């Protein structure tokens, strides 16, 4: 059994769902981010909400 399989979430997904709904409405996301952090959500989980909603940034590299 892997370590990841042994880790249990210490919070409900409600905080991340609220963040996603705030993004959908165009509301200020900061209060929802703070709530998610207080509920022990990780940076990766919070960023996952933004990546699903807006996509991941990928910089184009151009050579002169």
Backbone as XML, in Angstrom:
<?xml version="1.0"?>
<chain id="A" units="angstrom">
  <residue number="1" name="UNK">
    <atom name="N" x="0.849" y="-1.177" z="0.000"/>
    <atom name="CA" x="0.000" y="0.000" z="0.000"/>
    <atom name="C" x="0.892" y="1.237" z="0.000"/>
  </residue>
  <residue number="2" name="UNK">
    <atom name="N" x="0.540" y="2.194" z="-0.838"/>
    <atom name="CA" x="1.356" y="3.397" z="-0.947"/>
    <atom name="C" x="1.010" y="4.392" z="0.154"/>
  </residue>
  <residue number="3" name="UNK">
    <atom name="N" x="1.908" y="5.330" z="0.359"/>
    <atom name="CA" x="1.688" y="6.369" z="1.359"/>
    <atom name="C" x="0.453" y="7.190" z="1.020"/>
  </residue>
  <residue number="4" name="UNK">
    <atom name="N" x="0.280" y="7.500" z="-0.256"/>
    <atom name="CA" x="-0.866" y="8.312" z="-0.673"/>
    <atom name="C" x="-2.183" y="7.616" z="-0.354"/>
  </residue>
  <residue number="5" name="UNK">
    <atom name="N" x="-2.206" y="6.315" z="-0.408"/>
    <atom name="CA" x="-3.430" y="5.576" z="-0.103"/>
    <atom name="C" x="-3.773" y="5.655" z="1.376"/>
  </residue>
  <residue number="6" name="UNK">
    <atom name="N" x="-2.776" y="5.906" z="2.227"/>
    <atom name="CA" x="-2.998" y="5.980" z="3.658"/>
    <atom name="C" x="-3.418" y="7.366" z="4.133"/>
  </residue>
  <residue number="7" name="UNK">
    <atom name="N" x="-3.244" y="8.372" z="3.302"/>
    <atom name="CA" x="-3.560" y="9.741" z="3.696"/>
    <atom name="C" x="-5.060" y="9.959" z="3.574"/>
  </residue>
  <residue number="8" name="UNK">
    <atom name="N" x="-5.669" y="10.456" z="4.632"/>
    <atom name="CA" x="-7.088" y="10.777" z="4.588"/>
    <atom name="C" x="-7.246" y="12.286" z="4.658"/>
  </residue>
  <residue number="9" name="UNK">
    <atom name="N" x="-8.232" y="12.774" z="3.982"/>
    <atom name="CA" x="-8.485" y="14.205" z="3.955"/>
    <atom name="C" x="-9.005" y="14.663" z="5.311"/>
  </residue>
  <residue number="10" name="UNK">
    <atom name="N" x="-8.497" y="15.800" z="5.777"/>
    <atom name="CA" x="-8.914" y="16.335" z="7.071"/>
    <atom name="C" x="-10.021" y="17.369" z="6.925"/>
  </residue>
  <residue number="11" name="UNK">
    <atom name="N" x="-10.558" y="17.522" z="5.766"/>
    <atom name="CA" x="-11.606" y="18.512" z="5.543"/>
    <atom name="C" x="-12.560" y="18.004" z="4.476"/>
  </residue>
  <residue number="12" name="UNK">
    <atom name="N" x="-13.708" y="18.616" z="4.381"/>
    <atom name="CA" x="-14.659" y="18.284" z="3.330"/>
    <atom name="C" x="-14.289" y="19.068" z="2.080"/>
  </residue>
  <residue number="13" name="UNK">
    <atom name="N" x="-14.734" y="18.588" z="0.960"/>
    <atom name="CA" x="-14.485" y="19.301" z="-0.291"/>
    <atom name="C" x="-15.354" y="20.541" z="-0.425"/>
  </residue>
  <residue number="14" name="UNK">
    <atom name="N" x="-16.165" y="20.821" z="0.578"/>
    <atom name="CA" x="-17.058" y="21.976" z="0.512"/>
    <atom name="C" x="-16.287" y="23.281" z="0.313"/>
  </residue>
  <residue number="15" name="UNK">
    <atom name="N" x="-15.125" y="23.395" z="0.958"/>
    <atom name="CA" x="-14.351" y="24.638" z="0.831"/>
    <atom name="C" x="-13.831" y="24.817" z="-0.591"/>
  </residue>
  <residue number="16" name="UNK">
    <atom name="N" x="-13.392" y="23.738" z="-1.209"/>
    <atom name="CA" x="-12.903" y="23.830" z="-2.580"/>
    <atom name="C" x="-14.056" y="24.033" z="-3.553"/>
  </residue>
  <residue number="17" name="UNK">
    <atom name="N" x="-15.195" y="23.439" z="-3.273"/>
    <atom name="CA" x="-16.371" y="23.656" z="-4.110"/>
    <atom name="C" x="-16.852" y="25.102" z="-4.010"/>
  </residue>
  <residue number="18" name="UNK">
    <atom name="N" x="-16.800" y="25.670" z="-2.817"/>
    <atom name="CA" x="-17.182" y="27.077" z="-2.642"/>
    <atom name="C" x="-16.233" y="27.986" z="-3.409"/>
  </residue>
  <residue number="19" name="UNK">
    <atom name="N" x="-14.954" y="27.656" z="-3.405"/>
    <atom name="CA" x="-13.970" y="28.424" z="-4.178"/>
    <atom name="C" x="-14.282" y="28.341" z="-5.662"/>
  </residue>
  <residue number="20" name="UNK">
    <atom name="N" x="-14.600" y="27.160" z="-6.141"/>
    <atom name="CA" x="-14.925" y="26.972" z="-7.550"/>
    <atom name="C" x="-16.176" y="27.773" z="-7.929"/>
  </residue>
  <residue number="21" name="UNK">
    <atom name="N" x="-17.180" y="27.757" z="-7.063"/>
    <atom name="CA" x="-18.400" y="28.517" z="-7.330"/>
    <atom name="C" x="-18.128" y="30.023" z="-7.332"/>
  </residue>
  <residue number="22" name="UNK">
    <atom name="N" x="-17.248" y="30.477" z="-6.442"/>
    <atom name="CA" x="-16.889" y="31.900" z="-6.418"/>
    <atom name="C" x="-16.198" y="32.296" z="-7.717"/>
  </residue>
  <residue number="23" name="UNK">
    <atom name="N" x="-15.330" y="31.435" z="-8.205"/>
    <atom name="CA" x="-14.661" y="31.714" z="-9.484"/>
    <atom name="C" x="-15.666" y="31.762" z="-10.623"/>
  </residue>
  <residue number="24" name="UNK">
    <atom name="N" x="-16.633" y="30.865" z="-10.578"/>
    <atom name="CA" x="-17.659" y="30.828" z="-11.623"/>
    <atom name="C" x="-18.480" y="32.117" z="-11.633"/>
  </residue>
  <residue number="25" name="UNK">
    <atom name="N" x="-18.774" y="32.644" z="-10.439"/>
    <atom name="CA" x="-19.557" y="33.883" z="-10.331"/>
    <atom name="C" x="-18.719" y="35.133" z="-10.593"/>
  </residue>
  <residue number="26" name="UNK">
    <atom name="N" x="-17.403" y="34.990" z="-10.579"/>
    <atom name="CA" x="-16.547" y="36.153" z="-10.734"/>
    <atom name="C" x="-16.370" y="36.913" z="-9.435"/>
  </residue>
  <residue number="27" name="UNK">
    <atom name="N" x="-16.636" y="36.251" z="-8.318"/>
    <atom name="CA" x="-16.529" y="36.873" z="-7.000"/>
    <atom name="C" x="-15.068" y="36.898" z="-6.547"/>
  </residue>
  <residue number="28" name="UNK">
    <atom name="N" x="-14.816" y="37.672" z="-5.504"/>
    <atom name="CA" x="-13.491" y="37.731" z="-4.903"/>
    <atom name="C" x="-13.159" y="36.353" z="-4.337"/>
  </residue>
  <residue number="29" name="UNK">
    <atom name="N" x="-12.099" y="35.739" z="-4.800"/>
    <atom name="CA" x="-11.744" y="34.378" z="-4.392"/>
    <atom name="C" x="-10.984" y="34.332" z="-3.068"/>
  </residue>
  <residue number="30" name="UNK">
    <atom name="N" x="-10.411" y="35.440" z="-2.632"/>
    <atom name="CA" x="-9.541" y="35.422" z="-1.459"/>
    <atom name="C" x="-10.217" y="34.884" z="-0.193"/>
  </residue>
  <residue number="31" name="UNK">
    <atom name="N" x="-11.431" y="35.300" z="0.148"/>
    <atom name="CA" x="-12.045" y="34.738" z="1.362"/>
    <atom name="C" x="-12.215" y="33.215" z="1.280"/>
  </residue>
  <residue number="32" name="UNK">
    <atom name="N" x="-12.487" y="32.714" z="0.097"/>
    <atom name="CA" x="-12.670" y="31.278" z="-0.091"/>
    <atom name="C" x="-11.338" y="30.539" z="-0.023"/>
  </residue>
  <residue number="33" name="UNK">
    <atom name="N" x="-10.283" y="31.180" z="-0.499"/>
    <atom name="CA" x="-8.953" y="30.598" z="-0.374"/>
    <atom name="C" x="-8.563" y="30.511" z="1.094"/>
  </residue>
  <residue number="34" name="UNK">
    <atom name="N" x="-8.824" y="31.572" z="1.844"/>
    <atom name="CA" x="-8.503" y="31.588" z="3.274"/>
    <atom name="C" x="-9.271" y="30.482" z="4.000"/>
  </residue>
  <residue number="35" name="UNK">
    <atom name="N" x="-10.549" y="30.326" z="3.685"/>
    <atom name="CA" x="-11.345" y="29.266" z="4.314"/>
    <atom name="C" x="-10.778" y="27.886" z="3.990"/>
  </residue>
  <residue number="36" name="UNK">
    <atom name="N" x="-10.366" y="27.684" z="2.748"/>
    <atom name="CA" x="-9.800" y="26.393" z="2.351"/>
    <atom name="C" x="-8.488" y="26.121" z="3.077"/>
  </residue>
  <residue number="37" name="UNK">
    <atom name="N" x="-7.659" y="27.153" z="3.233"/>
    <atom name="CA" x="-6.388" y="26.991" z="3.946"/>
    <atom name="C" x="-6.650" y="26.683" z="5.419"/>
  </residue>
  <residue number="38" name="UNK">
    <atom name="N" x="-7.605" y="27.371" z="6.014"/>
    <atom name="CA" x="-7.945" y="27.102" z="7.413"/>
    <atom name="C" x="-8.457" y="25.671" z="7.604"/>
  </residue>
  <residue number="39" name="UNK">
    <atom name="N" x="-9.038" y="25.113" z="6.546"/>
    <atom name="CA" x="-9.546" y="23.744" z="6.600"/>
    <atom name="C" x="-8.483" y="22.728" z="6.185"/>
  </residue>
  <residue number="40" name="UNK">
    <atom name="N" x="-7.218" y="23.182" z="6.078"/>
    <atom name="CA" x="-6.065" y="22.329" z="5.763"/>
    <atom name="C" x="-5.986" y="21.871" z="4.312"/>
  </residue>
  <residue number="41" name="UNK">
    <atom name="N" x="-6.598" y="22.601" z="3.395"/>
    <atom name="CA" x="-6.414" y="22.299" z="1.977"/>
    <atom name="C" x="-4.986" y="22.674" z="1.589"/>
  </residue>
  <residue number="42" name="UNK">
    <atom name="N" x="-4.401" y="21.920" z="0.697"/>
    <atom name="CA" x="-3.031" y="22.200" z="0.268"/>
    <atom name="C" x="-3.028" y="23.209" z="-0.870"/>
  </residue>
  <residue number="43" name="UNK">
    <atom name="N" x="-1.873" y="23.794" z="-1.113"/>
    <atom name="CA" x="-1.727" y="24.729" z="-2.225"/>
    <atom name="C" x="-2.054" y="24.042" z="-3.547"/>
  </residue>
  <residue number="44" name="UNK">
    <atom name="N" x="-1.612" y="22.805" z="-3.688"/>
    <atom name="CA" x="-1.889" y="22.054" z="-4.915"/>
    <atom name="C" x="-3.376" y="21.844" z="-5.139"/>
  </residue>
  <residue number="45" name="UNK">
    <atom name="N" x="-4.117" y="21.577" z="-4.069"/>
    <atom name="CA" x="-5.557" y="21.387" z="-4.192"/>
    <atom name="C" x="-6.247" y="22.690" z="-4.570"/>
  </residue>
  <residue number="46" name="UNK">
    <atom name="N" x="-5.817" y="23.783" z="-3.975"/>
    <atom name="CA" x="-6.403" y="25.091" z="-4.293"/>
    <atom name="C" x="-6.066" y="25.478" z="-5.728"/>
  </residue>
  <residue number="47" name="UNK">
    <atom name="N" x="-4.823" y="25.291" z="-6.120"/>
    <atom name="CA" x="-4.436" y="25.619" z="-7.491"/>
    <atom name="C" x="-5.143" y="24.717" z="-8.496"/>
  </residue>
  <residue number="48" name="UNK">
    <atom name="N" x="-5.453" y="23.499" z="-8.083"/>
    <atom name="CA" x="-6.190" y="22.587" z="-8.957"/>
    <atom name="C" x="-7.552" y="23.154" z="-9.330"/>
  </residue>
  <residue number="49" name="UNK">
    <atom name="N" x="-8.188" y="23.843" z="-8.387"/>
    <atom name="CA" x="-9.481" y="24.481" z="-8.666"/>
    <atom name="C" x="-9.298" y="25.542" z="-9.749"/>
  </residue>
  <residue number="50" name="UNK">
    <atom name="N" x="-8.258" y="26.367" z="-9.605"/>
    <atom name="CA" x="-8.013" y="27.418" z="-10.593"/>
    <atom name="C" x="-7.628" y="26.836" z="-11.949"/>
  </residue>
  <residue number="51" name="UNK">
    <atom name="N" x="-6.825" y="25.786" z="-11.959"/>
    <atom name="CA" x="-6.417" y="25.174" z="-13.222"/>
    <atom name="C" x="-7.603" y="24.543" z="-13.945"/>
  </residue>
  <residue number="52" name="UNK">
    <atom name="N" x="-8.511" y="23.919" z="-13.198"/>
    <atom name="CA" x="-9.694" y="23.348" z="-13.832"/>
    <atom name="C" x="-10.601" y="24.442" z="-14.394"/>
  </residue>
  <residue number="53" name="UNK">
    <atom name="N" x="-10.680" y="25.544" z="-13.688"/>
    <atom name="CA" x="-11.576" y="26.625" z="-14.102"/>
    <atom name="C" x="-10.973" y="27.446" z="-15.243"/>
  </residue>
  <residue number="54" name="UNK">
    <atom name="N" x="-9.676" y="27.796" z="-15.132"/>
    <atom name="CA" x="-9.054" y="28.731" z="-16.077"/>
    <atom name="C" x="-7.971" y="28.115" z="-16.956"/>
  </residue>
  <residue number="55" name="UNK">
    <atom name="N" x="-7.517" y="26.916" z="-16.636"/>
    <atom name="CA" x="-6.427" y="26.300" z="-17.376"/>
    <atom name="C" x="-5.087" y="26.658" z="-16.755"/>
  </residue>
  <residue number="56" name="UNK">
    <atom name="N" x="-4.063" y="25.948" z="-17.160"/>
    <atom name="CA" x="-2.707" y="26.159" z="-16.628"/>
    <atom name="C" x="-1.947" y="27.113" z="-17.550"/>
  </residue>
  <residue number="57" name="UNK">
    <atom name="N" x="-1.139" y="27.951" z="-16.944"/>
    <atom name="CA" x="-0.327" y="28.898" z="-17.714"/>
    <atom name="C" x="0.877" y="28.165" z="-18.299"/>
  </residue>
  <residue number="58" name="UNK">
    <atom name="N" x="1.140" y="28.434" z="-19.535"/>
    <atom name="CA" x="2.309" y="27.866" z="-20.209"/>
    <atom name="C" x="2.942" y="28.969" z="-21.045"/>
  </residue>
  <residue number="59" name="UNK">
    <atom name="N" x="4.117" y="29.362" z="-20.646"/>
    <atom name="CA" x="4.790" y="30.448" z="-21.356"/>
    <atom name="C" x="5.424" y="29.928" z="-22.640"/>
  </residue>
  <residue number="60" name="UNK">
    <atom name="N" x="5.234" y="30.679" z="-23.697"/>
    <atom name="CA" x="5.858" y="30.337" z="-24.968"/>
    <atom name="C" x="7.272" y="30.870" z="-24.982"/>
  </residue>
  <residue number="61" name="UNK">
    <atom name="N" x="8.178" y="30.038" z="-25.374"/>
    <atom name="CA" x="9.574" y="30.442" z="-25.428"/>
    <atom name="C" x="9.929" y="30.667" z="-26.896"/>
  </residue>
  <residue number="62" name="UNK">
    <atom name="N" x="10.341" y="31.887" z="-27.175"/>
    <atom name="CA" x="10.726" y="32.230" z="-28.537"/>
    <atom name="C" x="12.201" y="32.571" z="-28.605"/>
  </residue>
  <residue number="63" name="UNK">
    <atom name="N" x="12.832" y="32.128" z="-29.640"/>
    <atom name="CA" x="14.245" y="32.452" z="-29.823"/>
    <atom name="C" x="14.350" y="33.564" z="-30.863"/>
  </residue>
  <residue number="64" name="UNK">
    <atom name="N" x="15.213" y="34.495" z="-30.590"/>
    <atom name="CA" x="15.378" y="35.642" z="-31.479"/>
    <atom name="C" x="16.029" y="35.262" z="-32.771"/>
  </residue>
</chain>
